[in-house]
């Protein structure tokens, strides 16, 4: 059963996107998915900072105070909902036919608010992760940001669904591990924690940054970004992934490997839970 969502276009309630729009035509835009707790956007500063980086990469003129104003409008509507997901989409707006952007673009801000039934301050069950055949396209100029072209993720998600898995490991064209379909991957071996380099593909997640810069240090772990193989995944003591809605979630199975205990993921989740309240 689908859950009803609420939509705003440029700060006003809407049920349709004005056309033409370069976000629909060319994927010309960026987005963020925020978790809201009783209408309060969590880690909003990290999301807005990444939005600004993405806008700079695409040369999208964006006024962050205006984005924050529209974010506040949508967030207020979620005050009576314990947990909500808010997708913030910024497109270049309308333009003439063809790839060349208009000289004076008028970006559009779209907010989509969806109530969540899951208790987001409780760890999810360990994920069952598959190995889709589809691999990530590589473009260093776009690596790290959340641009609107997610066809690699869509195709991989279709394959994972047919496998009966919840998530999937995304490899680059060389066969190195980059991420999950909707999250950043971490491996733990002893007191070392590694996560893939994102030089050619992938998204630099907000929770990824928190794990590397704050929570790993607090847990006494040595964190690093490295090139990672599937063999390293299988031989790790434990694996987990991060994203905006789960925060941090242990991985129970991946390919032919499995893990029954997740002490590091459990410990890091306690830090995450503290940050939510």
Residue pairs with C-beta under 8 A, 6 or more apart in sequence:
3 114
3 115
3 116
3 117
4 114
4 115
5 112
5 113
5 114
6 13
6 74
6 77
6 112
6 113
7 13
7 14
7 15
7 110
7 111
7 112
7 113
8 14
8 70
8 73
8 74
8 110
8 111
9 17
9 18
9 108
9 109
9 110
10 70
10 108
10 109
11 69
11 70
11 73
11 109
17 23
17 24
17 108
17 110
18 94
18 108
19 94
20 94
20 95
21 91
21 93
21 94
21 108
22 28
22 29
22 91
22 92
22 93
22 94
22 95
22 101
22 105
23 29
23 89
23 91
23 92
23 93
23 108
23 148
24 91
26 99
27 147
27 148
27 149
28 58
28 91
28 92
28 101
28 148
29 58
29 60
29 89
29 90
29 91
29 92
29 107
29 147
29 148
30 51
30 54
30 55
30 58
30 60
30 89
30 90
30 145
30 146
30 147
30 148
31 87
31 88
31 89
31 90
31 146
31 148
32 47
32 48
32 50
32 51
32 87
32 88
32 146
32 244
33 85
33 86
33 87
33 88
33 244
33 245
34 41
34 42
34 43
34 44
34 47
34 71
34 85
34 86
34 87
34 88
34 244
35 41
35 42
35 43
35 83
35 84
35 85
35 86
35 120
35 244
35 245
35 247
36 42
36 75
36 78
36 81
36 83
36 84
36 85
36 86
36 113
37 82
37 83
37 120
37 276
37 277
38 78
38 79
38 80
38 81
38 82
39 75
39 76
39 77
39 78
39 79
39 80
39 81
39 84
40 75
41 47
41 71
41 75
41 86
42 275
42 276
43 206
43 207
43 210
43 275
44 71
46 206
46 209
46 210
47 88
47 206
47 244
48 64
48 67
48 68
50 145
50 146
50 204
50 206
51 62
51 64
51 67
51 88
51 90
52 62
52 64
53 144
53 145
54 60
54 145
54 146
54 147
55 61
55 62
55 90
57 141
57 142
57 145
58 92
58 145
58 147
59 101
60 90
60 92
60 105
60 107
61 105
61 107
62 90
62 107
66 109
67 88
67 90
67 109
70 88
70 109
70 111
71 86
71 88
71 111
73 111
74 86
74 111
74 113
75 86
77 113
78 84
78 86
78 113
78 115
81 115
81 116
82 119
83 115
83 116
83 117
83 118
83 119
83 120
84 113
84 114
84 115
84 116
85 113
85 114
85 116
85 244
85 245
86 111
86 112
86 113
86 114
87 110
87 111
87 112
87 114
88 109
88 110
88 111
89 109
89 110
89 111
89 112
89 148
90 107
90 108
90 109
90 110
91 107
91 108
91 110
91 148
92 101
92 102
92 105
92 107
93 105
93 106
93 107
93 108
94 102
94 106
95 101
95 102
95 105
96 102
116 245
118 124
120 245
120 246
120 247
120 276
121 273
121 276
121 277
123 248
123 249
123 250
123 265
123 266
123 269
124 246
124 249
125 252
126 249
126 250
126 251
126 252
126 253
126 259
126 262
127 166
127 167
127 241
127 249
127 250
127 251
127 252
127 253
128 164
128 165
128 166
128 167
128 252
128 253
129 165
129 166
129 167
129 168
129 169
129 180
129 251
129 253
129 254
129 255
130 159
130 160
130 163
130 164
130 165
130 167
130 168
130 169
130 254
130 255
131 168
131 169
131 230
131 254
131 255
132 155
132 156
132 157
132 159
132 160
132 163
132 168
132 169
132 170
132 181
133 159
134 152
134 155
134 156
134 159
135 152
135 170
135 171
135 172
135 173
135 175
136 152
136 170
136 171
136 172
136 173
136 178
136 179
136 201
136 202
137 152
137 173
137 201
138 172
138 173
138 200
138 201
139 200
139 201
140 199
140 200
143 198
143 199
143 200
143 201
143 202
144 198
144 202
144 203
144 204
145 203
145 204
146 203
152 170
153 170
153 181
153 182
156 168
156 170
156 181
157 168
157 181
159 168
160 166
160 167
160 168
160 181
167 180
167 181
167 182
167 183
167 241
167 251
168 180
168 181
169 177
169 179
169 180
169 185
169 230
169 233
169 254
169 255
170 177
170 178
170 179
170 180
170 181
170 201
170 202
171 177
171 178
171 230
172 178
172 200
172 201
175 229
175 230
176 196
176 227
176 228
176 229
177 185
177 196
177 228
177 229
177 230
177 232
177 233
178 196
178 198
178 201
178 202
179 185
179 196
179 198
179 202
179 203
180 241
180 243
182 243
183 205
183 241
183 242
183 243
183 246
183 249
184 195
184 196
184 202
184 203
184 204
184 205
184 207
184 208
184 241
184 242
184 243
185 195
185 196
185 228
185 233
185 239
185 240
185 241
186 193
186 194
186 195
186 211
186 239
186 240
186 241
186 242
187 193
187 194
187 195
187 228
187 232
187 233
187 236
187 238
187 239
188 221
188 236
188 237
188 238
188 239
188 240
188 264
188 265
189 235
189 236
189 237
190 237
191 220
191 221
191 222
192 221
192 222
192 224
193 211
193 216
193 221
193 222
193 223
193 224
193 264
194 223
194 224
194 225
194 226
194 228
194 232
195 208
195 211
195 212
195 223
195 224
195 225
195 226
195 228
196 202
196 225
196 226
196 227
196 228
197 225
197 226
197 227
198 204
198 225
205 242
205 243
205 244
206 244
207 242
207 243
207 244
207 247
207 248
207 272
208 242
210 242
210 272
210 275
211 223
211 242
211 248
211 268
212 223
212 225
214 271
215 268
215 271
215 272
216 222
216 223
216 268
217 223
218 271
219 264
219 267
219 268
219 271
221 264
230 255
233 239
233 254
233 255
233 257
234 254
234 255
234 256
234 257
237 259
237 264
238 250
238 251
238 259
238 261
238 262
238 263
238 264
238 265
239 250
239 251
239 254
239 259
240 248
240 249
240 250
240 251
240 262
240 264
240 265
240 268
241 248
241 249
241 251
242 248
242 249
243 249
247 269
247 272
247 276
248 265
248 268
248 269
248 272
249 265
250 259
250 262
250 265
250 266
251 259
252 258
252 259
252 260
253 259
